[in-house]
Amino acid sequence: MNMPESVCPDCGKRLFHENETTLQVQETIHSKFCRKIQGETHSFVHRDDSHLDTFDPERANDSEGNPVLRK
């Protein structure tokens, strides 16, 4: 029995899964996040290095008063 698979035409990544419906979900997700070029790095998350403060000051420290995030 052959496992259903597909290959991304943009980056060449091989997607496969024994369940056809799950493979279609994988293809949809991959199409939204495909890097188009194999090994290319990029991020969909906005990162501002000048803004390193905690977004939620009430949760900046644990119950003992120690900082939750390391700086």
Residue pairs with C-beta under 8 A, 6 or more apart in sequence:
3 16
3 17
3 18
4 16
4 17
4 18
4 19
4 20
4 23
5 14
5 15
5 16
5 17
5 23
6 14
6 15
6 16
6 23
6 27
7 13
7 14
7 15
8 14
8 15
8 30
8 31
8 34
10 34
10 36
11 34
11 35
11 36
11 37
11 38
12 38
13 30
13 34
13 38
15 23
15 26
15 27
15 30
16 23
17 23
17 26
33 44
35 41
35 42
52 71
54 60
54 68
54 69
59 68
60 67
60 68
60 69
61 67
61 68
62 68
